[in-house]
Amino acid sequence: MAIPLVYLVRRALDSESQTLATVVMRRKTLEIFVTTLTLTTLVVALATIIGVAMAWTLHNVALPFPNLSRALVILPIAIPSYVFTFCWISLFPELQGFWAAVFILVLSTTPFVILAALSALRRVDWSQHEVAQTLGLNTFATFFQVTLPQIRNSVTAGSLLVALYVLSDFGAVSLLGVDTFTRAISNLYRGSFDRSTAAVLALILVAISGIIISIESRTRSHSKNFRSSSRIINNPQLIRNFKSRAIASVVTLVYVLLGLAFPLTLLIIRFFSNAAVIDYSNLLRAALSTIIASLLGAFVALLLALPVGILVQQGSSLARFADKGVLVVHALPGIVMGLALVAFGSEFGWLYQTLGLLAFAYALLFMAKSVGAVRTSLSRVPQNLVDISATLGQTRSQTFRRIVLPLAAPGILSGTLLVFLAAMKELPATLMLHPTGFETLATEMWTYTSIFRFSEAAPYALALVLVAAIPTFLINRPDLVNRSDKYVSGEGDLS
């Protein structure tokens, strides 16, 4: 994690102190700061409210086809923000500016909160709700006084991912013309090649990320995490009255239409309207390159994240520091990571412009997702099962291998799939680090989108969404979710 940060500090120190002060204090920097902070705050607030409401609805209301509804609501996470933007502005070219960016980024990031909230709701002991109702609390009061305290940590973690995503987003803000730190940094690097000024702006972005991460960490530390394999009632009594089901169905349908049906329909129409002129061999080659590079990046991220996540659970101060560090790096724009690794790789001729360096960039950019999955999955392992294993004479390594790892494995796998998904969608770092002739779906799509040739870009965008839908489906597979819940509740076979 030190590689990009050291690079930024070195670049910033290349400027004179007066130049640095001018950059920090100028009016344009203040405007970029306000825009970035306002955009992040609004997107986080809206995505959190919508995400928690959608998760609660999916978990508590008897919707038709519940598993399909969950899958459709989560699938927008597979669509990169620049693909959302590409779809909307191809039909509505006047869609530009700040509020358009809020709209697009809320659609892109809400599934992060839905996933986190759904996961937490599955672990709630619903007998407490029956007690609250016998005490006269209505549905809303029960949610805020009983449910929310139990899912707050997970929701906060999802909101943190949303905030870091918005801070590092490049595609949507660039296409919509919104001056955030990411766009300003990219323009400086690509336009004037003023890397010192860009590094100063990137360090301001690092400081903002650090403050947000600190707030999330304090919120988590003030919450209690109850770890037990016993729950009196595992699932809630579903709401089945017609009015509630109708409202929930309409809300879910509207979100699916805006977040999934519209972009997919447009991409499919564009695809078939140009089917005769598509270079299918190049499309297949780009898809395979995307899968190979992303899988390798996810594997490297898992290898780096496992020791950090394990040591965090054991109380290591160094691991806690690394945990916060990878979150800061997660908020860096891809172009900063790309330039840092270009400078790093140029010192080693055998490493520069290789697939391994590209995979390493993916691992560094998205390792926070893997570390968070490892840490969270280990924290959910019921402590009483670990204690029972110890009383039966099992060593710590045996307990970890036979009890902890099987229970934590589904969550760790989900984190790895999230890295795989994020790596497939990464654009700036891929543009800078991909080996010569090694084009991915994202780079091919951007090549055409940047010159407003939307019809040529559509096949690559559709292929990217379809390929990204595979890990998205695996993350939310109902059978894996149910099996994991049974293990935690003591119903599964751990032998």
C-alpha positions in Angstrom: 0.0 0.0 0.0 3.0 2.3 0.4 3.9 2.3 -3.3 1.2 4.8 -4.5 1.4 6.9 -1.3 5.2 7.2 -1.4 4.9 8.1 -5.1 2.4 10.9 -4.3 4.6 12.3 -1.5 7.7 12.3 -3.7 5.9 14.0 -6.6 4.3 16.6 -4.3 7.7 17.4 -2.8 9.1 18.1 -6.2 7.2 21.4 -6.2 8.3 24.4 -4.2 6.5 25.2 -1.0 5.0 28.4 -2.5 3.6 26.4 -5.4 2.1 23.9 -3.1 0.4 26.6 -1.0 -0.9 28.2 -4.2 -2.4 24.9 -5.4 -4.0 24.1 -2.0 -5.4 27.6 -1.4 -6.6 28.5 -4.9 -10.3 29.0 -5.6 -10.5 26.2 -8.1 -9.2 23.7 -5.5 -11.8 24.8 -3.1 -14.6 24.4 -5.7 -13.3 20.9 -6.5 -13.2 20.1 -2.8 -16.8 21.3 -2.2 -18.1 19.4 -5.3 -16.3 16.2 -4.4 -17.5 16.3 -0.8 -21.1 17.3 -1.7 -21.3 14.6 -4.4 -20.0 11.9 -2.0 -22.3 13.0 0.8 -25.4 13.0 -1.3 -24.7 9.7 -3.0 -23.8 8.0 0.3 -27.0 9.3 2.0 -29.3 8.3 -0.9 -27.7 4.9 -1.6 -27.8 4.1 2.1 -31.4 5.0 2.6 -32.5 3.3 -0.6 -30.3 0.3 0.0 -31.5 -0.4 3.5 -35.1 0.1 2.5 -34.7 -2.3 -0.4 -32.9 -4.9 1.8 -35.6 -4.7 4.5 -38.3 -5.0 1.8 -36.7 -8.0 0.2 -36.2 -9.7 3.6 -39.5 -8.9 5.2 -42.2 -8.7 2.5 -43.6 -11.7 0.7 -42.7 -10.6 -2.8 -43.4 -12.8 -5.8 -40.3 -14.7 -7.0 -38.2 -13.6 -4.0 -34.9 -15.1 -5.1 -35.3 -13.6 -8.6 -36.1 -10.2 -7.1 -32.9 -10.3 -4.9 -30.8 -11.3 -7.9 -32.2 -8.5 -10.1 -31.8 -5.9 -7.5 -28.1 -6.9 -6.9 -27.2 -7.2 -10.7 -26.7 -3.4 -11.3 -23.5 -3.8 -9.3 -22.1 -5.6 -12.4 -22.6 -2.4 -14.5 -19.7 0.1 -14.3 -20.7 3.7 -13.8 -19.3 4.7 -17.2 -21.6 2.1 -18.8 -24.6 3.6 -17.0 -23.5 7.0 -18.2 -22.9 5.8 -21.7 -26.4 4.3 -21.9 -28.2 7.4 -20.5 -26.3 10.1 -22.5 -26.5 8.1 -25.7 -30.3 8.6 -25.5 -30.3 11.9 -23.6 -27.2 13.9 -24.7 -28.3 16.9 -22.6 -27.9 14.7 -19.4 -24.8 16.5 -17.9 -23.7 18.0 -14.7 -23.8 17.4 -10.9 -27.3 16.0 -10.5 -26.8 13.6 -13.4 -23.7 12.3 -11.6 -25.7 11.9 -8.4 -28.4 9.9 -10.2 -25.9 7.6 -12.1 -23.7 7.0 -9.0 -26.7 6.2 -6.8 -27.8 3.5 -9.3 -24.2 2.2 -9.4 -23.5 2.0 -5.7 -26.9 1.1 -4.0 -26.2 -2.6 -4.5 -23.2 -2.4 -2.1 -25.6 -1.3 0.7 -28.2 -3.8 -0.3 -25.7 -6.7 -0.1 -24.4 -5.6 3.3 -27.8 -5.0 4.8 -29.3 -8.3 3.5 -26.3 -10.2 4.9 -26.8 -8.5 8.3 -30.6 -9.0 8.3 -30.1 -12.8 7.8 -28.2 -12.9 11.1 -30.8 -11.0 13.2 -32.7 -12.8 16.0 -36.3 -12.0 15.1 -37.6 -13.1 18.5 -36.6 -9.6 19.6 -39.1 -8.1 17.1 -41.9 -10.2 18.6 -41.0 -8.9 22.1 -40.9 -5.3 20.7 -44.4 -5.8 19.2 -45.8 -7.1 22.4 -44.5 -3.9 24.1 -46.5 -1.8 21.6 -43.9 -0.7 19.1 -45.0 -0.3 15.5 -43.0 -1.5 12.5 -41.0 1.7 12.2 -40.2 2.0 15.8 -39.2 -1.7 15.9 -36.9 -1.1 13.0 -35.1 1.9 14.4 -34.9 0.5 18.0 -34.3 -3.2 17.4 -33.2 -4.0 13.9 -31.0 -1.0 13.0 -28.7 -1.4 16.0 -28.0 -5.0 14.9 -27.3 -4.2 11.3 -25.6 -0.8 11.8 -22.0 -2.1 11.4 -22.7 -3.9 8.1 -24.7 -0.9 6.7 -21.9 1.4 7.7 -19.4 -0.8 6.0 -21.5 -0.8 2.8 -21.8 3.0 3.0 -18.0 3.2 3.3 -17.6 1.2 0.1 -20.0 3.7 -1.6 -18.1 6.7 -0.4 -14.7 5.3 -1.5 -16.3 4.3 -4.9 -17.6 7.8 -5.5 -14.2 9.4 -4.4 -12.3 7.2 -6.9 -14.9 7.2 -9.7 -13.5 8.4 -13.1 -15.8 7.3 -15.8 -19.1 8.9 -14.8 -17.8 12.2 -13.7 -15.6 12.5 -16.8 -18.4 11.8 -19.2 -20.8 14.1 -17.3 -18.4 16.9 -16.9 -18.3 17.1 -13.1 -15.1 18.6 -11.6 -14.2 16.2 -8.8 -10.7 15.5 -7.6 -10.5 12.4 -9.8 -11.3 14.3 -12.9 -9.0 17.2 -12.0 -6.1 14.8 -11.3 -6.7 13.0 -14.6 -6.9 16.3 -16.6 -3.6 17.5 -15.1 -1.8 14.2 -15.8 -3.1 13.9 -19.3 -3.2 17.6 -20.3 -0.3 19.6 -18.8 1.6 16.6 -17.4 1.9 18.6 -14.2 2.3 15.6 -12.0 3.4 17.6 -8.9 0.1 19.6 -8.8 -1.9 16.4 -9.5 -0.1 14.6 -6.7 -1.0 17.4 -4.3 -4.7 17.1 -5.2 -4.4 13.3 -4.8 -3.0 13.7 -1.3 -6.0 15.9 -0.4 -8.2 13.1 -1.7 -6.2 10.7 0.5 -6.8 13.0 3.5 -10.6 13.0 2.8 -10.6 9.2 2.5 -8.7 8.9 5.8 -11.2 11.1 7.6 -14.2 9.0 6.2 -12.4 5.7 7.2 -11.8 7.0 10.7 -15.4 7.9 11.1 -16.5 4.4 10.0 -13.9 2.8 12.3 -15.2 4.7 15.3 -18.8 3.8 14.5 -17.8 0.2 14.3 -15.8 0.3 17.5 -18.8 1.8 19.4 -21.0 -1.1 18.4 -21.2 -4.5 20.0 -20.9 -7.5 17.8 -22.7 -10.5 19.3 -21.3 -13.8 18.2 -23.3 -16.9 18.9 -24.5 -20.0 17.1 -27.9 -19.8 18.8 -30.9 -17.8 17.6 -34.4 -18.4 18.8 -36.1 -17.3 15.5 -33.9 -17.3 12.4 -36.4 -15.8 9.9 -39.1 -13.1 10.2 -42.8 -13.6 9.8 -43.2 -12.2 6.2 -45.6 -9.3 5.6 -48.4 -10.6 3.3 -51.0 -7.9 3.2 -51.9 -6.6 -0.3 -51.0 -2.9 0.2 -47.5 -3.6 1.5 -46.8 -6.2 -1.2 -48.0 -3.8 -3.9 -45.9 -0.9 -2.7 -42.8 -3.1 -2.3 -43.3 -4.7 -5.7 -43.6 -1.2 -7.4 -40.5 0.1 -5.6 -38.5 -2.9 -6.6 -39.7 -2.8 -10.2 -38.8 0.9 -10.5 -35.3 0.3 -9.2 -34.8 -2.7 -11.5 -36.1 -0.8 -14.5 -33.8 2.2 -13.9 -30.7 0.2 -12.7 -30.9 -2.9 -14.9 -33.6 -3.1 -17.5 -33.0 0.2 -19.2 -29.2 -0.1 -19.7 -29.4 -3.8 -20.7 -32.2 -3.1 -23.2 -30.3 -0.3 -24.8 -27.1 -2.3 -25.1 -28.9 -5.3 -26.6 -30.7 -3.0 -29.2 -27.4 -1.4 -30.1 -25.7 -4.8 -30.3 -28.2 -6.3 -32.7 -28.5 -3.1 -34.8 -24.7 -3.5 -35.5 -24.4 -7.3 -35.4 -23.2 -7.5 -39.0 -20.2 -5.3 -38.5 -19.0 -6.5 -35.1 -15.5 -8.0 -34.9 -16.5 -11.1 -32.9 -12.9 -12.4 -32.7 -11.7 -9.2 -31.1 -14.8 -9.2 -28.8 -14.0 -12.7 -27.6 -10.3 -11.9 -27.2 -11.1 -8.8 -25.1 -13.5 -10.8 -22.9 -10.9 -13.6 -22.3 -8.3 -10.9 -21.5 -10.7 -9.3 -19.0 -11.4 -12.6 -17.2 -7.8 -13.7 -17.1 -6.4 -10.3 -15.7 -9.3 -9.9 -13.2 -9.0 -13.5 -11.9 -5.3 -13.1 -11.4 -5.8 -9.8 -9.7 -8.5 -11.3 -7.4 -6.1 -14.2 -6.5 -3.3 -11.8 -5.6 -5.6 -9.7 -3.5 -6.8 -12.8 -1.6 -3.2 -13.9 -0.9 -2.3 -10.4 0.4 -5.6 -10.0 2.3 -5.7 -13.3 4.3 -2.8 -12.5 6.7 -4.1 -9.0 7.3 -7.6 -10.1 8.0 -6.5 -13.0 10.2 -4.1 -10.8 12.2 -6.8 -8.0 12.6 -9.0 -10.6 14.3 -6.1 -11.5 16.6 -5.7 -7.9 17.7 -2.5 -7.0 15.8 -1.9 -3.3 15.8 0.2 -3.5 12.6 -2.6 -5.4 10.9 -5.1 -2.7 12.0 -2.9 -0.1 10.5 -2.6 -2.0 7.2 -6.4 -2.5 7.2 -6.9 1.3 7.3 -4.1 1.7 4.8 -5.7 -0.5 2.1 -9.0 1.4 2.5 -7.1 4.7 1.8 -5.6 3.2 -1.3 -9.0 1.9 -2.3 -10.1 5.5 -2.7 -7.2 6.5 -5.0 -8.1 7.1 -8.6 -7.0 4.4 -10.9 -4.8 6.8 -12.8 -2.8 7.5 -9.7 -2.2 3.8 -9.1 -1.3 3.4 -12.7 1.3 6.2 -12.6 2.7 4.9 -9.4 3.1 1.4 -10.8 4.5 2.8 -14.0 7.2 4.5 -12.0 7.7 1.4 -9.9 7.7 -1.0 -12.9 10.1 1.1 -15.0 12.8 0.4 -12.4 12.5 -3.3 -13.4 12.5 -3.9 -17.1 11.2 -7.4 -16.8 8.1 -6.2 -14.9 7.1 -3.1 -16.9 3.9 -3.5 -19.0 3.3 -7.1 -18.0 0.1 -8.9 -17.0 1.5 -9.5 -13.6 1.9 -5.7 -12.9 -1.6 -5.1 -14.1 -2.9 -7.9 -11.8 -0.9 -6.4 -8.9 -2.5 -3.0 -9.6 -6.0 -4.6 -9.4 -5.0 -6.3 -6.1 -3.8 -3.0 -4.6 -6.8 -1.0 -5.7 -9.4 -3.5 -4.5 -7.7 -5.4 -1.7 -9.9 -3.5 0.8 -12.9 -5.5 -0.4 -11.0 -8.8 0.2 -9.6 -7.7 3.6 -13.0 -6.5 4.7 -14.5 -9.9 3.7 -11.9 -11.9 5.6 -12.2 -9.7 8.7 -16.0 -9.7 8.7 -16.3 -13.4 7.9 -14.0 -14.3 10.7 -15.8 -12.0 13.2 -19.1 -13.8 12.4 -17.8 -17.2 13.4 -19.6 -18.1 16.7 -17.2 -17.9 19.6 -19.0 -20.7 21.4 -18.0 -23.1 18.6 -14.4 -22.1 18.9 -14.6 -22.6 22.7 -16.1 -26.0 22.3 -13.4 -27.0 19.9 -10.8 -26.0 22.4 -12.4 -28.0 25.2 -12.3 -31.0 23.0 -8.5 -30.8 22.8 -8.2 -29.2 19.3 -5.2 -26.9 18.8 -5.7 -23.4 17.4 -4.6 -24.5 13.9 -7.0 -27.4 14.0 -9.8 -25.2 15.2 -9.1 -22.7 12.4 -8.9 -25.4 9.7 -11.9 -27.4 10.8 -14.3 -24.8 12.4 -13.3 -21.2 11.5 -12.3 -21.6 7.9 -15.4 -23.6 6.7 -17.7 -21.0 8.4 -15.8 -18.1 7.0 -15.2 -19.5 3.5 -18.4 -18.3 1.9 -17.8 -14.7 3.0 -14.2 -14.8 1.9 -15.2 -16.2 -1.4 -17.7 -13.4 -1.8 -15.0 -10.8 -1.1 -12.8 -12.4 -3.7 -15.6 -12.3 -6.2 -16.1 -8.6 -5.4 -12.5 -8.0 -6.3 -12.9 -10.0 -9.5 -15.9 -7.9 -10.4 -14.3 -4.6 -9.5 -11.2 -5.5 -11.5 -13.2 -6.2 -14.6 -14.7 -2.7 -14.4 -11.5 -0.8 -13.7 -10.6 1.6 -16.5 -7.8 4.2 -15.8 -5.3 1.8 -14.4 -6.0 -0.7 -17.1 -5.5 2.0 -19.8 -2.1 2.8 -18.4 -0.7 -0.6 -17.4 -2.1 -3.2 -19.9 0.5 -4.9 -22.0 0.8 -3.9 -25.6 -1.9 -5.7 -27.6 -3.7 -6.9 -24.4 -7.0 -5.1 -24.7 -9.8 -5.6 -22.2 -13.6 -5.0 -22.6 -13.3 -1.8 -20.6 -10.4 -0.3 -22.7 -12.1 -1.3 -26.0 -15.4 0.3 -24.9 -13.7 3.5 -23.7 -11.8 3.8 -27.0 -15.1 4.2 -28.8 -17.0 6.0 -26.1 -14.4 8.7 -25.7 -15.0 9.7 -29.4 -18.8 9.3 -29.1 -19.0 6.3 -31.3 -21.7 4.6 -29.1 -22.8 2.0 -31.5 -19.3 0.5 -31.8 -18.9 0.7 -28.0 -22.2 -1.2 -27.3 -21.0 -4.8 -28.0 -18.1 -4.4 -25.6 -20.3 -2.7 -22.9 -22.9 -5.5 -23.2 -20.2 -8.2 -23.1 -18.7 -6.5 -20.0 -22.0 -6.5 -18.2 -22.8 -10.1 -19.1 -19.4 -11.3 -17.9 -19.6 -9.2 -14.8 -23.0 -10.7 -14.0 -21.4 -14.1 -13.4 -19.6 -13.2 -10.1 -22.5 -11.0 -9.2 -24.9 -14.0 -9.3 -22.4 -16.1 -7.4 -22.1 -13.5 -4.6 -25.8 -13.7 -4.1 -26.6 -17.3 -4.7 -29.5 -18.3 -2.5 -28.3 -21.8 -1.8 -24.9 -20.7 -0.6 -26.5 -17.9 1.5 -28.9 -20.4 3.2 -26.2 -22.9 3.8 -24.0 -20.3 5.4 -26.9 -19.2 7.6 -27.5 -22.8 8.7 -23.9 -23.2 9.7 -24.0 -20.1 11.8 -27.2 -21.0 13.5 -25.9 -24.5 14.3 -28.1 -26.4 11.9 -25.4 -27.3 9.4 -23.1 -30.3 9.4 -19.5 -29.0 10.2 -17.9 -32.4 10.1 
